[in-house]
Amino acid sequence: MMTVNPSLTMKSTLSAETQESAITFTGGTSEMLRVAKDGFYIRGIRVNQDDKEAELVYNTFHQWLTWATLNRDYK
């Protein structure tokens, strides 16, 4: 697992039998958006693949980006 920022975690588990990979955007301690092999998850709930999927994922990413910018640690 690699943490780029306290609000962004990239997890990748590779083995001969399975390849599992996910990118998780968190707001504080709660998951806001997860990009997984089987689809997108917003606040832990899988997003249906339909004509609204891109809009929902974009809006959630925008909310996360705003939160991350406002809570950035400028050390």
HUJO-V732103 format. One line per field, one symbol per residue. phi: phi as a letter, one per 30 degrees, with the letter a starting at -180 (. if undefined). Layout:
phi: ???
//
This chain:
phi: .bcdaecbbccbbcbddbbbbacbccciccdcbbcbeckcbchicddddbdcedddddddddddddddddcdccd
//
